[in-house]
Amino acid sequence: MNHKPIRVLTAIAPPRQSKEENGKSKDTVYHPRRPHRKSRAGCLNCKKRRIKCDETKPECQKCMTYGVGCDYSTTMVQRRQPILHAGSCQVAPSPHLLPSSIQFSMSVADLADKIERVLQLDESTDRAFLQVMSSISHRTVEFFHHFITMAAHASSSSDAHRRVMSGKMIQLAFQNPSLMHAVFGVAVTHLRRLLPYDKSYAIAAGVHWERALKLYRREISKPIDEHNMDPLMSTCMLLGTIIFSPEECKPDSSWVFSSDPTRLSWLLGQSGLRYILETITIQQLRQSIWFEAFMESDDEDHTFNNNSPGREGLHPELAELCEINETTTEESNPYHWPLRMLSPMLPLKADRNNFAKLIPFIGRLYPAYTKLLQEKDPRALLILSYWLGKLCEEKQWWTYTKVSSECFAICMYLEHKEDPRILKLLQYPAEKCGYVLNYVIKDIITQENEGLVYFP
């Protein structure tokens, strides 16, 4: 039997009827759709967001504007090899994965079954949670695949960090329910950012986030050694990513304008990793899957882990404001250590090569300084605004919304302080987050008025 090709027809409105034709029925005229080529060379992010990719290499403009990683190689893998075929599918390896990581073949049913068995290791799960979990359990393979192919790369701070996240950490997740929930939490949070119109991701993110946090709190109360340090550190870092990446964040709802202490949890909650690192020995840390990634947070001269006394190497004007002299130590002055960490960061370009040196700042703050932040101490706020402003340079999907909003809020709060030194120093963070200071506006108005010509 001969099959005729099917042509797609588009309806076109008929021309207006003349007076002579008035009253006569006319059928709608159809014309064949013009031949066109549908490009398949766009990046995977644009495909997921259902927008047309401009196919700019190495990163398309749409992804750069949106602040997410753009990966053409993932798209090529998808075109060459089907990822999820029912019955006998392959979980296609991400181009960033190690051969020892997740490069294995299994059916969708097998993968879903393995994930379900991991999550069922938690015997404390209550009935209410099980009911909610059952409503999204059919999507766990989707979340898992999104993490290893996209979210791990987009959430990592360096190449070494990315290799662990999409490799050995995933292997640990199949033995640890809190870590698996945290993996899903990051994956769904990233999907929620890419596809904001799909409200189901908000429910899934809340479910996995709540469970990961509850299980992590239970595990962190146990003795920590080389056997459980990696799952704990992995879960801790993923939870930090989730805390730091709210869907919406407005400056006027910042903690600096509130008396609610929980508003600062996004910062205080980042100290968990420091607690784990202080619990284990350096010999145990060397055995960690994260050791290489952690080493990227410093250089050969230990510039970013320098707690030497005095003000040499510190930002001079901030050191002066904080009354730091040549004998000041981190014990005698609560501003000394955060300023010692911050100062070498400021000249760096906030890109992927340096992000591992910038992000640890927030997790290494001591209680004496965070107490000043809670009290809204102007000097403590100013130091934090400099770090937030530096991170505004790199539009990471999980940090930019938060850091730009909080930096903006601190500028709003400090602008009304009477100390002229604070107002002068506020110019750096204000420029980074896009806040226009009042005196800058007044200068612009004055300059414009001086250029006006008045006629009698």
C-alpha positions as a Markdown table, in Angstrom:
| # | Residue | x | y | z |
|---|---|---|---|---|
| 1 | Met | 0.0 | 0.0 | 0.0 |
| 2 | Asn | 1.3 | 3.4 | -0.9 |
| 3 | His | 1.3 | 6.0 | 1.9 |
| 4 | Lys | 1.0 | 9.6 | 1.0 |
| 5 | Pro | 3.0 | 12.1 | 3.0 |
| 6 | Ile | 1.0 | 13.9 | 5.7 |
| 7 | Arg | 1.3 | 17.7 | 5.3 |
| 8 | Val | 0.7 | 20.0 | 8.2 |
| 9 | Leu | -1.9 | 22.6 | 7.3 |
| 10 | Thr | -2.4 | 26.0 | 8.9 |
| 11 | Ala | -5.7 | 27.9 | 8.7 |
| 12 | Ile | -5.7 | 31.3 | 7.2 |
| 13 | Ala | -8.6 | 33.7 | 7.5 |
| 14 | Pro | -10.6 | 34.1 | 4.3 |
| 15 | Pro | -10.5 | 37.5 | 2.5 |
| 16 | Arg | -13.3 | 39.9 | 3.2 |
| 17 | Gln | -16.5 | 39.3 | 1.2 |
| 18 | Ser | -17.5 | 41.9 | -1.4 |
| 19 | Lys | -21.1 | 43.1 | -1.4 |
| 20 | Glu | -21.9 | 40.7 | -4.3 |
| 21 | Glu | -20.6 | 37.7 | -2.3 |
| 22 | Asn | -22.3 | 38.8 | 0.9 |
| 23 | Gly | -24.5 | 36.1 | 2.2 |
| 24 | Lys | -22.7 | 33.2 | 0.4 |
| 25 | Ser | -20.9 | 30.8 | 2.7 |
| 26 | Lys | -17.2 | 30.4 | 2.0 |
| 27 | Asp | -15.1 | 27.5 | 3.3 |
| 28 | Thr | -11.9 | 28.3 | 5.2 |
| 29 | Val | -8.9 | 28.2 | 2.9 |
| 30 | Tyr | -6.0 | 26.0 | 3.9 |
| 31 | His | -2.4 | 26.2 | 2.7 |
| 32 | Pro | 0.5 | 23.8 | 3.3 |
| 33 | Arg | 2.8 | 24.9 | 6.0 |
| 34 | Arg | 6.1 | 26.3 | 4.6 |
| 35 | Pro | 9.0 | 23.9 | 4.7 |
| 36 | His | 11.2 | 24.7 | 7.7 |
| 37 | Arg | 14.1 | 23.2 | 9.7 |
| 38 | Lys | 13.8 | 22.5 | 13.4 |
| 39 | Ser | 17.2 | 22.9 | 15.0 |
| 40 | Arg | 18.3 | 20.2 | 17.3 |
| 41 | Ala | 21.7 | 21.8 | 18.2 |
| 42 | Gly | 20.4 | 23.9 | 21.1 |
| 43 | Cys | 21.6 | 23.4 | 24.7 |
| 44 | Leu | 19.8 | 21.1 | 27.1 |
| 45 | Asn | 18.9 | 23.9 | 29.5 |
| 46 | Cys | 16.9 | 25.8 | 26.8 |
| 47 | Lys | 15.3 | 22.5 | 25.8 |
| 48 | Lys | 14.1 | 21.9 | 29.4 |
| 49 | Arg | 12.9 | 25.5 | 29.7 |
| 50 | Arg | 11.1 | 25.2 | 26.3 |
| 51 | Ile | 12.7 | 28.3 | 24.9 |
| 52 | Lys | 14.5 | 28.8 | 21.6 |
| 53 | Cys | 18.3 | 28.5 | 22.1 |
| 54 | Asp | 20.5 | 31.0 | 20.2 |
| 55 | Glu | 23.1 | 28.2 | 20.0 |
| 56 | Thr | 26.0 | 30.6 | 20.9 |
| 57 | Lys | 29.1 | 28.6 | 21.8 |
| 58 | Pro | 30.5 | 27.8 | 24.4 |
| 59 | Glu | 27.6 | 29.2 | 26.4 |
| 60 | Cys | 24.4 | 30.5 | 24.9 |
| 61 | Gln | 23.1 | 34.0 | 25.8 |
| 62 | Lys | 19.9 | 32.7 | 27.3 |
| 63 | Cys | 21.7 | 30.6 | 29.9 |
| 64 | Met | 24.2 | 33.4 | 30.6 |
| 65 | Thr | 21.4 | 35.8 | 31.2 |
| 66 | Tyr | 19.5 | 33.3 | 33.4 |
| 67 | Gly | 22.7 | 32.5 | 35.4 |
| 68 | Val | 22.8 | 28.7 | 34.8 |
| 69 | Gly | 25.4 | 26.4 | 33.3 |
| 70 | Cys | 25.1 | 25.8 | 29.6 |
| 71 | Asp | 26.2 | 22.4 | 28.4 |
| 72 | Tyr | 26.1 | 21.4 | 24.7 |
| 73 | Ser | 28.0 | 18.2 | 25.4 |
| 74 | Thr | 25.1 | 16.9 | 27.5 |
| 75 | Thr | 22.8 | 17.6 | 24.5 |
| 76 | Met | 25.2 | 15.7 | 22.2 |
| 77 | Val | 25.1 | 12.7 | 24.5 |
| 78 | Gln | 21.3 | 12.8 | 24.5 |
| 79 | Arg | 21.2 | 12.8 | 20.7 |
| 80 | Arg | 23.7 | 10.0 | 20.3 |
| 81 | Gln | 22.3 | 7.7 | 23.0 |
| 82 | Pro | 18.8 | 7.3 | 24.4 |
| 83 | Ile | 18.8 | 7.9 | 28.1 |
| 84 | Leu | 15.7 | 6.4 | 29.6 |
| 85 | His | 14.1 | 3.5 | 27.5 |
| 86 | Ala | 11.5 | 1.6 | 29.3 |
| 87 | Gly | 12.4 | -1.9 | 30.2 |
| 88 | Ser | 16.1 | -1.9 | 29.1 |
| 89 | Cys | 17.3 | 1.6 | 29.5 |
| 90 | Gln | 20.8 | 3.1 | 30.1 |
| 91 | Val | 21.4 | 5.8 | 32.6 |
| 92 | Ala | 23.6 | 7.7 | 30.3 |
| 93 | Pro | 26.8 | 9.0 | 31.9 |
| 94 | Ser | 27.3 | 12.7 | 32.2 |
| 95 | Pro | 30.4 | 13.8 | 30.2 |
| 96 | His | 31.8 | 15.1 | 33.5 |
| 97 | Leu | 31.6 | 11.8 | 35.4 |
| 98 | Leu | 34.5 | 9.5 | 36.4 |
| 99 | Pro | 34.5 | 6.0 | 34.9 |
| 100 | Ser | 34.1 | 4.7 | 38.5 |
| 101 | Ser | 31.0 | 6.8 | 39.2 |
| 102 | Ile | 27.6 | 6.3 | 37.8 |
| 103 | Gln | 28.5 | 4.8 | 34.4 |
| 104 | Phe | 26.4 | 1.7 | 34.6 |
| 105 | Ser | 23.4 | 0.3 | 32.8 |
| 106 | Met | 20.2 | -0.6 | 34.4 |
| 107 | Ser | 16.5 | -0.5 | 33.6 |
| 108 | Val | 14.3 | 2.3 | 34.8 |
| 109 | Ala | 12.5 | -0.2 | 37.1 |
| 110 | Asp | 15.8 | -1.3 | 38.6 |
| 111 | Leu | 17.0 | 2.2 | 39.3 |
| 112 | Ala | 13.7 | 3.2 | 40.8 |
| 113 | Asp | 13.8 | 0.1 | 43.0 |
| 114 | Lys | 17.3 | 0.8 | 44.2 |
| 115 | Ile | 16.4 | 4.4 | 45.1 |
| 116 | Glu | 13.2 | 3.2 | 46.9 |
| 117 | Arg | 15.2 | 0.7 | 48.9 |
| 118 | Val | 17.6 | 3.4 | 50.0 |
| 119 | Leu | 14.8 | 5.7 | 51.1 |
| 120 | Gln | 13.2 | 2.9 | 53.0 |
| 121 | Leu | 16.3 | 2.4 | 55.2 |
| 122 | Asp | 14.8 | 5.2 | 57.3 |
| 123 | Glu | 12.6 | 3.3 | 59.7 |
| 124 | Ser | 11.4 | 6.4 | 61.5 |
| 125 | Thr | 9.4 | 7.7 | 58.6 |
| 126 | Asp | 5.9 | 8.5 | 59.7 |
| 127 | Arg | 2.7 | 7.6 | 57.8 |
| 128 | Ala | 1.9 | 11.2 | 56.8 |
| 129 | Phe | 5.3 | 11.5 | 55.2 |
| 130 | Leu | 5.0 | 8.2 | 53.4 |
| 131 | Gln | 1.7 | 9.3 | 51.9 |
| 132 | Val | 3.3 | 12.5 | 50.5 |
| 133 | Met | 6.4 | 10.6 | 49.4 |
| 134 | Ser | 4.3 | 8.1 | 47.5 |
| 135 | Ser | 2.7 | 10.9 | 45.5 |
| 136 | Ile | 6.1 | 11.9 | 44.0 |
| 137 | Ser | 8.0 | 8.6 | 44.2 |
| 138 | His | 7.4 | 7.9 | 40.5 |
| 139 | Arg | 9.6 | 10.9 | 39.7 |
| 140 | Thr | 12.7 | 9.9 | 41.6 |
| 141 | Val | 14.5 | 8.6 | 38.5 |
| 142 | Glu | 13.8 | 11.9 | 36.8 |
| 143 | Phe | 15.3 | 13.8 | 39.8 |
| 144 | Phe | 18.3 | 11.4 | 40.0 |
| 145 | His | 19.0 | 11.8 | 36.3 |
| 146 | His | 18.8 | 15.6 | 36.5 |
| 147 | Phe | 21.2 | 15.7 | 39.3 |
| 148 | Ile | 24.0 | 13.7 | 37.7 |
| 149 | Thr | 23.6 | 15.3 | 34.3 |
| 150 | Met | 22.9 | 19.0 | 35.2 |
| 151 | Ala | 22.4 | 20.0 | 38.8 |
| 152 | Ala | 25.7 | 18.6 | 40.1 |
| 153 | His | 27.6 | 20.6 | 37.5 |
| 154 | Ala | 25.6 | 23.8 | 38.0 |
| 155 | Ser | 25.9 | 23.5 | 41.8 |
| 156 | Ser | 29.6 | 22.7 | 42.1 |
| 157 | Ser | 32.2 | 25.4 | 43.0 |
| 158 | Ser | 35.1 | 23.8 | 41.1 |
| 159 | Asp | 36.0 | 20.9 | 38.7 |
| 160 | Ala | 37.2 | 18.7 | 41.6 |
| 161 | His | 34.0 | 19.5 | 43.5 |
| 162 | Arg | 31.9 | 18.6 | 40.5 |
| 163 | Arg | 33.7 | 15.2 | 40.0 |
| 164 | Val | 33.0 | 14.2 | 43.5 |
| 165 | Met | 29.3 | 15.3 | 43.4 |
| 166 | Ser | 28.6 | 13.4 | 40.3 |
| 167 | Gly | 30.8 | 10.4 | 41.2 |
| 168 | Lys | 31.8 | 9.1 | 44.6 |
| 169 | Met | 29.1 | 11.1 | 46.4 |
| 170 | Ile | 26.4 | 9.4 | 44.3 |
| 171 | Gln | 27.7 | 6.0 | 45.3 |
| 172 | Leu | 27.5 | 7.0 | 48.9 |
| 173 | Ala | 23.9 | 8.2 | 48.4 |
| 174 | Phe | 22.8 | 4.6 | 47.6 |
| 175 | Gln | 23.8 | 3.7 | 51.1 |
| 176 | Asn | 22.6 | 6.8 | 53.0 |
| 177 | Pro | 18.9 | 8.0 | 52.9 |
| 178 | Ser | 19.7 | 11.5 | 54.3 |
| 179 | Leu | 22.2 | 12.0 | 51.5 |
| 180 | Met | 19.8 | 10.7 | 48.8 |
| 181 | His | 17.1 | 13.0 | 50.0 |
| 182 | Ala | 19.6 | 15.9 | 49.9 |
| 183 | Val | 20.6 | 14.9 | 46.3 |
| 184 | Phe | 16.9 | 15.0 | 45.3 |
| 185 | Gly | 16.4 | 18.3 | 47.2 |
| 186 | Val | 19.2 | 20.0 | 45.1 |
| 187 | Ala | 18.0 | 18.4 | 41.9 |
| 188 | Val | 14.4 | 19.5 | 42.4 |
| 189 | Thr | 15.4 | 23.0 | 43.6 |
| 190 | His | 17.4 | 23.4 | 40.4 |
| 191 | Leu | 14.5 | 22.1 | 38.3 |
| 192 | Arg | 12.2 | 24.5 | 40.1 |
| 193 | Arg | 14.5 | 27.4 | 39.1 |
| 194 | Leu | 14.6 | 26.2 | 35.5 |
| 195 | Leu | 10.9 | 25.5 | 35.2 |
| 196 | Pro | 9.1 | 27.9 | 37.6 |
| 197 | Tyr | 5.7 | 27.3 | 36.0 |
| 198 | Asp | 5.7 | 23.6 | 37.2 |
| 199 | Lys | 4.4 | 23.9 | 40.8 |
| 200 | Ser | 4.9 | 20.2 | 41.5 |
| 201 | Tyr | 8.6 | 20.9 | 42.0 |
| 202 | Ala | 7.8 | 23.1 | 45.0 |
| 203 | Ile | 6.1 | 20.1 | 46.8 |
| 204 | Ala | 8.9 | 17.7 | 45.9 |
| 205 | Ala | 11.6 | 20.1 | 47.1 |
| 206 | Gly | 9.8 | 20.6 | 50.4 |
| 207 | Val | 9.4 | 16.9 | 51.0 |
| 208 | His | 13.1 | 15.9 | 50.3 |
| 209 | Trp | 14.5 | 19.0 | 52.1 |
| 210 | Glu | 12.5 | 18.3 | 55.2 |
| 211 | Arg | 13.5 | 14.6 | 55.3 |
| 212 | Ala | 17.2 | 15.2 | 54.5 |
| 213 | Leu | 17.4 | 17.8 | 57.4 |
| 214 | Lys | 15.6 | 15.6 | 59.9 |
| 215 | Leu | 17.9 | 12.6 | 59.1 |
| 216 | Tyr | 21.0 | 14.7 | 59.1 |
| 217 | Arg | 20.3 | 16.1 | 62.5 |
| 218 | Arg | 20.0 | 12.6 | 63.8 |
| 219 | Glu | 23.2 | 11.4 | 62.2 |
| 220 | Ile | 25.3 | 14.4 | 63.2 |
| 221 | Ser | 24.6 | 13.7 | 66.9 |
| 222 | Lys | 26.5 | 10.4 | 66.6 |
| 223 | Pro | 30.3 | 10.1 | 66.9 |
| 224 | Ile | 32.0 | 11.2 | 63.6 |
| 225 | Asp | 34.9 | 9.3 | 62.1 |
| 226 | Glu | 36.3 | 8.2 | 58.7 |
| 227 | His | 33.4 | 5.8 | 58.3 |
| 228 | Asn | 30.6 | 8.4 | 58.3 |
| 229 | Met | 32.3 | 11.7 | 57.7 |
| 230 | Asp | 31.8 | 11.7 | 53.9 |
| 231 | Pro | 28.0 | 11.2 | 53.9 |
| 232 | Leu | 27.7 | 13.8 | 56.7 |
| 233 | Met | 29.9 | 16.4 | 54.9 |
| 234 | Ser | 28.1 | 15.7 | 51.6 |
| 235 | Thr | 24.7 | 16.1 | 53.1 |
| 236 | Cys | 25.8 | 19.2 | 55.0 |
| 237 | Met | 27.0 | 20.9 | 51.8 |
| 238 | Leu | 23.9 | 20.0 | 49.8 |
| 239 | Leu | 21.7 | 21.3 | 52.6 |
| 240 | Gly | 23.7 | 24.5 | 52.5 |
| 241 | Thr | 23.0 | 24.8 | 48.8 |
| 242 | Ile | 19.3 | 24.4 | 49.4 |
| 243 | Ile | 19.2 | 26.9 | 52.3 |
| 244 | Phe | 21.0 | 29.5 | 50.1 |
| 245 | Ser | 18.8 | 29.2 | 47.1 |
| 246 | Pro | 15.3 | 30.5 | 47.9 |
| 247 | Glu | 12.9 | 30.9 | 44.9 |
| 248 | Glu | 12.2 | 34.5 | 45.8 |
| 249 | Cys | 14.1 | 37.0 | 48.0 |
| 250 | Lys | 13.4 | 40.7 | 48.5 |
| 251 | Pro | 15.6 | 43.2 | 50.3 |
| 252 | Asp | 12.8 | 44.6 | 52.4 |
| 253 | Ser | 12.2 | 41.1 | 53.9 |
| 254 | Ser | 15.8 | 40.8 | 55.0 |
| 255 | Trp | 16.8 | 39.9 | 58.5 |
| 256 | Val | 18.4 | 43.4 | 58.9 |
| 257 | Phe | 14.9 | 44.8 | 59.0 |
| 258 | Ser | 13.5 | 42.1 | 61.3 |
| 259 | Ser | 13.7 | 41.1 | 64.9 |
| 260 | Asp | 13.1 | 37.4 | 64.0 |
| 261 | Pro | 16.4 | 35.5 | 64.6 |
| 262 | Thr | 15.4 | 32.7 | 62.2 |
| 263 | Arg | 15.8 | 35.2 | 59.3 |
| 264 | Leu | 19.5 | 34.7 | 59.6 |
| 265 | Ser | 19.4 | 30.9 | 59.4 |
| 266 | Trp | 20.7 | 31.0 | 55.8 |
| 267 | Leu | 24.0 | 32.2 | 57.2 |
| 268 | Leu | 24.2 | 30.5 | 60.6 |
| 269 | Gly | 23.2 | 27.2 | 59.0 |
| 270 | Gln | 26.5 | 27.2 | 57.0 |
| 271 | Ser | 28.7 | 26.4 | 60.0 |
| 272 | Gly | 27.8 | 22.7 | 60.1 |
| 273 | Leu | 30.8 | 21.8 | 57.8 |
| 274 | Arg | 33.2 | 23.6 | 60.1 |
| 275 | Tyr | 31.9 | 21.5 | 63.1 |
| 276 | Ile | 32.5 | 18.2 | 61.2 |
| 277 | Leu | 36.0 | 19.3 | 60.1 |
| 278 | Glu | 36.9 | 20.3 | 63.7 |
| 279 | Thr | 35.8 | 16.9 | 64.9 |
| 280 | Ile | 37.9 | 14.7 | 62.6 |
| 281 | Thr | 41.8 | 14.5 | 62.4 |
| 282 | Ile | 43.9 | 15.6 | 59.5 |
| 283 | Gln | 44.7 | 12.0 | 58.8 |
| 284 | Gln | 41.0 | 11.1 | 58.6 |
| 285 | Leu | 40.4 | 14.1 | 56.3 |
| 286 | Arg | 43.1 | 12.9 | 53.9 |
| 287 | Gln | 41.0 | 9.8 | 53.4 |
| 288 | Ser | 37.9 | 11.8 | 52.5 |
| 289 | Ile | 36.5 | 11.9 | 49.0 |
| 290 | Trp | 36.4 | 15.7 | 49.4 |
| 291 | Phe | 40.0 | 16.2 | 50.4 |
| 292 | Glu | 41.2 | 17.3 | 46.9 |
| 293 | Ala | 38.2 | 19.7 | 46.6 |
| 294 | Phe | 38.9 | 21.2 | 50.0 |
| 295 | Met | 42.5 | 21.9 | 49.1 |
| 296 | Glu | 41.3 | 24.2 | 46.3 |
| 297 | Ser | 40.0 | 26.6 | 48.9 |
| 298 | Asp | 43.6 | 27.8 | 49.6 |
| 299 | Asp | 46.9 | 28.4 | 47.7 |
| 300 | Glu | 50.5 | 27.3 | 48.2 |
| 301 | Asp | 51.2 | 30.3 | 50.5 |
| 302 | His | 48.1 | 29.6 | 52.6 |
| 303 | Thr | 46.8 | 33.1 | 51.8 |
| 304 | Phe | 43.2 | 32.2 | 52.4 |
| 305 | Asn | 43.8 | 30.3 | 55.7 |
| 306 | Asn | 46.0 | 32.9 | 57.3 |
| 307 | Asn | 45.2 | 33.9 | 60.9 |
| 308 | Ser | 48.4 | 35.9 | 61.6 |
| 309 | Pro | 48.0 | 38.9 | 63.9 |
| 310 | Gly | 48.2 | 42.5 | 62.9 |
| 311 | Arg | 46.8 | 44.4 | 59.9 |
| 312 | Glu | 49.4 | 43.6 | 57.2 |
| 313 | Gly | 47.5 | 42.3 | 54.1 |
| 314 | Leu | 44.1 | 43.6 | 55.4 |
| 315 | His | 41.9 | 46.1 | 53.6 |
| 316 | Pro | 43.4 | 49.3 | 55.0 |
| 317 | Glu | 40.2 | 51.3 | 55.4 |
| 318 | Leu | 38.2 | 48.5 | 56.8 |
| 319 | Ala | 41.0 | 47.7 | 59.2 |
| 320 | Glu | 41.1 | 51.3 | 60.3 |
| 321 | Leu | 37.3 | 51.3 | 60.8 |
| 322 | Cys | 37.5 | 48.1 | 62.9 |
| 323 | Glu | 40.3 | 49.5 | 65.1 |
| 324 | Ile | 42.8 | 46.8 | 64.1 |
| 325 | Asn | 46.5 | 47.6 | 64.8 |
| 326 | Glu | 49.7 | 45.6 | 64.5 |
| 327 | Thr | 49.1 | 43.6 | 67.7 |
| 328 | Thr | 45.4 | 42.7 | 67.1 |
| 329 | Thr | 44.5 | 39.0 | 67.0 |
| 330 | Glu | 41.3 | 37.1 | 66.2 |
| 331 | Glu | 40.9 | 36.6 | 69.9 |
| 332 | Ser | 41.2 | 40.2 | 70.8 |
| 333 | Asn | 39.0 | 41.6 | 68.0 |
| 334 | Pro | 36.0 | 39.8 | 66.5 |
| 335 | Tyr | 36.4 | 41.7 | 63.2 |
| 336 | His | 40.0 | 40.5 | 62.6 |
| 337 | Trp | 39.3 | 36.9 | 61.4 |
| 338 | Pro | 36.5 | 37.7 | 58.9 |
| 339 | Leu | 38.5 | 40.6 | 57.6 |
| 340 | Arg | 41.6 | 38.4 | 57.3 |
| 341 | Met | 39.6 | 35.9 | 55.2 |
| 342 | Leu | 37.9 | 38.6 | 53.2 |
| 343 | Ser | 40.9 | 40.8 | 52.2 |
| 344 | Pro | 42.7 | 38.4 | 49.8 |
| 345 | Met | 39.3 | 37.5 | 48.1 |
| 346 | Leu | 38.6 | 41.1 | 47.0 |
| 347 | Pro | 41.2 | 41.2 | 44.2 |
| 348 | Leu | 40.1 | 37.9 | 42.8 |
| 349 | Lys | 37.8 | 37.5 | 39.8 |
| 350 | Ala | 34.7 | 35.8 | 41.0 |
| 351 | Asp | 34.6 | 33.1 | 38.4 |
| 352 | Arg | 34.5 | 29.3 | 38.5 |
| 353 | Asn | 38.3 | 29.1 | 38.9 |
| 354 | Asn | 38.2 | 31.1 | 42.1 |
| 355 | Phe | 34.7 | 30.2 | 43.5 |
| 356 | Ala | 36.1 | 27.5 | 45.8 |
| 357 | Lys | 38.2 | 30.2 | 47.5 |
| 358 | Leu | 35.3 | 32.6 | 48.0 |
| 359 | Ile | 32.4 | 30.4 | 49.2 |
| 360 | Pro | 34.1 | 29.0 | 52.4 |
| 361 | Phe | 33.9 | 32.5 | 54.1 |
| 362 | Ile | 30.4 | 32.1 | 55.3 |
| 363 | Gly | 31.0 | 28.7 | 56.9 |
| 364 | Arg | 34.1 | 29.8 | 58.8 |
| 365 | Leu | 32.7 | 32.7 | 60.8 |
| 366 | Tyr | 33.0 | 32.5 | 64.6 |
| 367 | Pro | 30.2 | 33.0 | 67.1 |
| 368 | Ala | 31.7 | 36.3 | 68.3 |
| 369 | Tyr | 31.3 | 37.8 | 64.9 |
| 370 | Thr | 27.9 | 36.2 | 64.0 |
| 371 | Lys | 26.6 | 37.6 | 67.4 |
| 372 | Leu | 27.5 | 41.1 | 66.1 |
| 373 | Leu | 25.6 | 40.4 | 62.9 |
| 374 | Gln | 22.5 | 39.4 | 64.9 |
| 375 | Glu | 22.9 | 42.7 | 66.8 |
| 376 | Lys | 23.1 | 44.5 | 63.4 |
| 377 | Asp | 26.5 | 46.0 | 64.3 |
| 378 | Pro | 27.4 | 48.4 | 61.4 |
| 379 | Arg | 31.1 | 47.3 | 61.1 |
| 380 | Ala | 30.1 | 43.6 | 61.1 |
| 381 | Leu | 27.4 | 44.3 | 58.5 |
| 382 | Leu | 29.9 | 46.2 | 56.3 |
| 383 | Ile | 32.4 | 43.4 | 56.2 |
| 384 | Leu | 29.6 | 40.9 | 55.3 |
| 385 | Ser | 28.4 | 43.3 | 52.5 |
| 386 | Tyr | 31.8 | 43.2 | 50.9 |
| 387 | Trp | 31.7 | 39.4 | 50.7 |
| 388 | Leu | 28.1 | 39.4 | 49.4 |
| 389 | Gly | 29.1 | 42.1 | 46.8 |
| 390 | Lys | 32.1 | 40.0 | 45.6 |
| 391 | Leu | 29.7 | 37.0 | 45.1 |
| 392 | Cys | 27.4 | 39.2 | 43.1 |
| 393 | Glu | 30.1 | 39.2 | 40.3 |
| 394 | Glu | 29.4 | 35.5 | 39.6 |
| 395 | Lys | 25.7 | 34.8 | 38.9 |
| 396 | Gln | 25.6 | 31.3 | 40.3 |
| 397 | Trp | 22.0 | 29.9 | 40.2 |
| 398 | Trp | 22.0 | 29.0 | 43.9 |
| 399 | Thr | 23.8 | 32.1 | 45.3 |
| 400 | Tyr | 23.0 | 35.2 | 43.2 |
| 401 | Thr | 19.4 | 35.8 | 44.3 |
| 402 | Lys | 20.3 | 35.6 | 48.0 |
| 403 | Val | 23.6 | 37.5 | 48.0 |
| 404 | Ser | 22.4 | 40.3 | 45.8 |
| 405 | Ser | 19.2 | 40.8 | 47.9 |
| 406 | Glu | 21.0 | 40.7 | 51.2 |
| 407 | Cys | 23.8 | 43.0 | 50.0 |
| 408 | Phe | 21.1 | 45.4 | 48.7 |
| 409 | Ala | 19.4 | 45.3 | 52.1 |
| 410 | Ile | 22.6 | 46.0 | 54.1 |
| 411 | Cys | 23.2 | 49.0 | 51.8 |
| 412 | Met | 19.7 | 50.3 | 52.6 |
| 413 | Tyr | 20.3 | 49.8 | 56.3 |
| 414 | Leu | 23.8 | 51.3 | 56.6 |
| 415 | Glu | 23.2 | 54.3 | 54.3 |
| 416 | His | 21.4 | 56.1 | 57.1 |
| 417 | Lys | 24.3 | 55.7 | 59.6 |
| 418 | Glu | 26.0 | 58.9 | 60.6 |
| 419 | Asp | 29.6 | 57.7 | 60.3 |
| 420 | Pro | 31.0 | 59.2 | 57.0 |
| 421 | Arg | 33.6 | 56.4 | 56.8 |
| 422 | Ile | 30.9 | 53.8 | 56.6 |
| 423 | Leu | 29.1 | 55.8 | 53.8 |
| 424 | Lys | 32.3 | 56.0 | 51.8 |
| 425 | Leu | 33.1 | 52.3 | 52.2 |
| 426 | Leu | 29.6 | 51.4 | 51.3 |
| 427 | Gln | 30.3 | 52.4 | 47.7 |
| 428 | Tyr | 31.9 | 49.0 | 46.8 |
| 429 | Pro | 29.0 | 46.7 | 47.8 |
| 430 | Ala | 26.5 | 49.2 | 46.5 |
| 431 | Glu | 28.0 | 49.1 | 43.0 |
| 432 | Lys | 28.2 | 45.3 | 43.1 |
| 433 | Cys | 24.5 | 44.7 | 44.0 |
| 434 | Gly | 23.1 | 47.6 | 42.0 |
| 435 | Tyr | 22.1 | 49.8 | 44.9 |
| 436 | Val | 22.3 | 53.6 | 44.1 |
| 437 | Leu | 23.3 | 55.6 | 47.2 |
| 438 | Asn | 21.4 | 58.8 | 47.9 |
| 439 | Tyr | 24.5 | 61.0 | 47.7 |
| 440 | Val | 25.2 | 59.6 | 44.2 |
| 441 | Ile | 21.7 | 60.5 | 43.1 |
| 442 | Lys | 22.2 | 64.0 | 44.5 |
| 443 | Asp | 25.5 | 64.4 | 42.7 |
| 444 | Ile | 23.8 | 63.4 | 39.4 |
| 445 | Ile | 21.0 | 65.8 | 39.9 |
| 446 | Thr | 23.4 | 68.6 | 40.8 |
| 447 | Gln | 25.5 | 67.9 | 37.7 |
| 448 | Glu | 22.4 | 67.9 | 35.5 |
| 449 | Asn | 21.2 | 71.2 | 37.0 |
| 450 | Glu | 24.6 | 72.9 | 36.4 |
| 451 | Gly | 24.3 | 72.0 | 32.8 |
| 452 | Leu | 20.9 | 73.7 | 32.4 |
| 453 | Val | 20.6 | 77.1 | 30.7 |
| 454 | Tyr | 17.9 | 79.3 | 32.2 |
| 455 | Phe | 16.2 | 82.0 | 30.1 |
| 456 | Pro | 14.6 | 85.1 | 31.6 |
